[in-house]
Amino acid sequence: MRPGLKLKRFLFQYSLVPPHKWRPAATGMVAVFFGLGLYLLRLSNAASYLSDDPQACVNCHIMTPQYITWNHSSHREVAHCNDCHVPHNNVFNKYFLKAKDGLYHASIFTARAEPEAIKALGPSIEVIQNNCIRCHETQVTDARMLGFTADHFEHRTDRTCWECHREVSHGKFKSLSATGHQIEPIRAHAPEDLSIIPPWLETIMNENN
């Protein structure tokens, strides 16, 4: 039996095909929903979330403070957002957490319910802590640390790392109103021909050359 005929019989068997008079309207509705889905995927730049590009995190405007503070930290040279904020034990867990957190962030942003200072929640805290240890395992397990850091064993096993290392890697100021904006353009929200040099200054520079 041809695959197309089998699909047709399946749809009719379970009443998934509307009556003949409703088919044009149903076809139109399916096309509208399909088109809106494609538009939302394009508008949200959804494909960028499959990458490890840090600028994908600022497709959502509320993450701009986190991107800016990371971009001015020492971790910028050695670790990107995914190095710290997603699991690295297998690919499935990585993209599952990215999808779950992404849907949560999108819901909060759409409802305008974001807090002034964004903080990691339970599952994210565990992932971040595991990644801190993954990258800094030699410092965590180094017995010499016991010689010059009081109670370091308790601190490194009973607490999260950032309870002591508070400014790593997002600095001291992390709220939406305290961070401000940096001069570097964010690709998702800036035209391709955007320049950080004012037109009047660029004219002078060209004249001098």
C-alpha positions as semicolon CSV with decimal commas, in nm:
position;residue;x (nm);y (nm);z (nm)
1;M;0,000;0,000;0,000
2;R;0,130;0,346;-0,089
3;P;0,246;0,560;0,209
4;G;0,013;0,845;0,108
5;L;-0,289;0,616;0,107
6;K;-0,195;0,470;0,446
7;L;-0,171;0,821;0,594
8;K;-0,510;0,915;0,445
9;R;-0,675;0,606;0,593
10;F;-0,515;0,679;0,932
11;L;-0,648;1,036;0,934
12;F;-1,000;0,931;0,840
13;Q;-0,997;0,637;1,082
14;Y;-0,935;0,864;1,381
15;S;-1,154;1,152;1,254
16;L;-0,854;1,382;1,208
17;V;-0,988;1,510;0,878
18;P;-1,269;1,769;0,910
19;P;-1,591;1,745;0,706
20;H;-1,564;1,857;0,346
21;K;-1,727;2,197;0,401
22;W;-1,484;2,281;0,682
23;R;-1,167;2,174;0,501
24;P;-1,084;2,512;0,341
25;A;-1,118;2,689;0,678
26;A;-0,918;2,418;0,858
27;T;-0,646;2,431;0,592
28;G;-0,629;2,809;0,631
29;M;-0,601;2,785;1,010
30;V;-0,324;2,525;0,989
31;A;-0,137;2,748;0,742
32;V;-0,178;3,050;0,972
33;F;-0,048;2,863;1,278
34;F;0,240;2,718;1,076
35;G;0,329;3,063;0,943
36;L;0,313;3,220;1,289
37;G;0,537;2,945;1,424
38;L;0,798;3,010;1,156
39;Y;0,773;3,385;1,219
40;L;0,826;3,340;1,594
41;L;1,126;3,116;1,531
42;R;1,274;3,381;1,304
43;L;1,187;3,670;1,537
44;S;1,341;3,498;1,839
45;N;1,652;3,396;1,644
46;A;1,589;3,045;1,776
47;A;1,863;2,879;1,570
48;S;2,128;3,078;1,759
49;Y;2,049;2,887;2,079
50;L;2,193;2,572;1,926
51;S;2,534;2,739;1,918
52;D;2,781;2,833;2,192
53;D;2,787;3,199;2,090
54;P;2,756;3,417;2,406
55;Q;2,556;3,677;2,213
56;A;2,276;3,422;2,176
57;C;2,207;3,482;2,546
58;V;2,118;3,847;2,481
59;N;1,848;3,770;2,226
60;C;1,637;3,820;2,538
61;H;1,688;4,178;2,656
62;I;1,685;4,099;3,028
63;M;2,009;3,902;2,997
64;T;2,204;4,207;2,880
65;P;2,350;4,279;3,229
66;Q;2,477;3,922;3,252
67;Y;2,638;3,945;2,908
68;I;2,796;4,284;2,977
69;T;2,940;4,186;3,315
70;W;3,078;3,860;3,176
71;N;3,226;4,046;2,878
72;H;3,424;4,267;3,118
73;S;3,544;3,980;3,337
74;S;3,853;3,763;3,331
75;H;3,638;3,461;3,243
76;R;3,566;3,610;2,902
77;E;3,897;3,473;2,774
78;V;3,849;3,119;2,901
79;A;3,478;3,042;2,941
80;H;3,156;3,128;2,759
81;C;2,800;3,113;2,892
82;N;2,755;2,745;2,803
83;D;3,078;2,649;2,975
84;C;2,926;2,749;3,308
85;H;2,548;2,729;3,270
86;V;2,474;2,397;3,096
87;P;2,568;2,038;3,185
88;H;2,864;1,879;3,011
89;N;2,806;1,515;3,097
90;N;2,614;1,449;2,771
91;V;2,460;1,633;2,478
92;F;2,101;1,543;2,570
93;N;2,125;1,703;2,916
94;K;2,291;2,009;2,765
95;Y;2,014;2,089;2,520
96;F;1,736;1,976;2,754
97;L;1,845;2,231;3,015
98;K;1,893;2,499;2,748
99;A;1,538;2,438;2,620
100;K;1,385;2,430;2,968
101;D;1,561;2,745;3,086
102;G;1,492;2,918;2,756
103;L;1,117;2,858;2,780
104;Y;1,118;2,976;3,141
105;H;1,313;3,292;3,057
106;A;1,090;3,364;2,758
107;S;0,777;3,327;2,973
108;I;0,910;3,559;3,244
109;F;1,025;3,817;2,988
110;T;0,692;3,809;2,801
111;A;0,498;3,854;3,127
112;R;0,735;4,137;3,231
113;A;0,785;3,956;3,561
114;E;1,165;3,960;3,570
115;P;1,323;4,063;3,902
116;E;1,559;4,358;3,927
117;A;1,848;4,126;4,015
118;I;1,838;3,790;3,838
119;K;1,958;3,492;4,040
120;A;2,012;3,127;3,947
121;L;1,750;2,879;4,065
122;G;1,791;2,526;4,202
123;P;1,877;2,317;3,892
124;S;2,098;2,593;3,752
125;I;2,284;2,629;4,083
126;E;2,378;2,261;4,074
127;V;2,496;2,285;3,713
128;I;2,704;2,597;3,776
129;Q;2,863;2,446;4,088
130;N;2,953;2,127;3,900
131;N;3,109;2,331;3,621
132;C;3,311;2,539;3,868
133;I;3,459;2,218;4,004
134;R;3,505;2,073;3,655
135;C;3,723;2,365;3,548
136;H;3,895;2,431;3,882
137;E;3,936;2,076;4,006
138;T;4,305;2,120;4,078
139;Q;4,235;2,417;4,305
140;V;3,949;2,240;4,480
141;T;4,144;1,922;4,550
142;D;4,485;2,078;4,617
143;A;4,586;1,978;4,971
144;R;4,819;2,278;4,995
145;M;4,514;2,504;5,010
146;L;4,452;2,375;5,362
147;G;4,779;2,532;5,471
148;F;4,690;2,896;5,402
149;T;4,309;2,911;5,371
150;A;4,119;2,859;5,694
151;D;3,841;2,600;5,678
152;H;3,887;2,570;5,303
153;F;3,772;2,207;5,300
154;E;3,439;2,296;5,462
155;H;3,399;2,600;5,243
156;R;3,455;2,407;4,922
157;T;3,225;2,116;5,014
158;D;2,941;2,273;5,213
159;R;2,893;2,593;5,008
160;T;2,867;2,703;4,651
161;C;3,186;2,851;4,513
162;W;3,036;3,197;4,457
163;E;2,943;3,240;4,822
164;C;3,309;3,334;4,865
165;H;3,404;3,427;4,508
166;R;3,112;3,667;4,480
167;E;3,233;3,873;4,185
168;V;3,311;3,579;3,954
169;S;3,226;3,604;3,680
170;H;2,963;3,877;3,663
171;G;3,124;4,145;3,875
172;K;2,984;4,336;4,168
173;F;2,682;4,501;4,005
174;K;2,434;4,270;3,834
175;S;2,093;4,439;3,846
176;L;1,900;4,558;3,541
177;S;1,940;4,926;3,632
178;A;2,297;4,920;3,768
179;T;2,481;4,768;3,474
180;G;2,403;5,011;3,195
181;H;2,501;4,939;2,836
182;Q;2,837;4,893;2,673
183;I;2,953;5,042;2,347
184;E;2,995;4,704;2,177
185;P;2,685;4,643;1,959
186;I;2,482;4,330;2,019
187;R;2,432;4,164;1,682
188;A;2,076;4,048;1,750
189;H;1,955;4,405;1,806
190;A;2,186;4,612;1,585
191;P;2,189;4,670;1,207
192;E;2,482;4,521;1,017
193;D;2,613;4,865;0,917
194;L;2,612;5,002;1,272
195;S;2,936;5,175;1,363
196;I;3,055;5,277;1,709
197;I;3,226;5,581;1,554
198;P;2,998;5,890;1,530
199;P;2,950;6,014;1,170
200;W;3,112;6,353;1,243
201;L;3,423;6,184;1,384
202;E;3,442;5,941;1,094
203;T;3,429;6,236;0,850
204;I;3,720;6,407;1,026
205;M;3,920;6,085;1,028
206;N;3,866;6,037;0,656
207;E;3,965;6,397;0,582
208;N;4,287;6,361;0,778
209;N;4,378;6,047;0,592
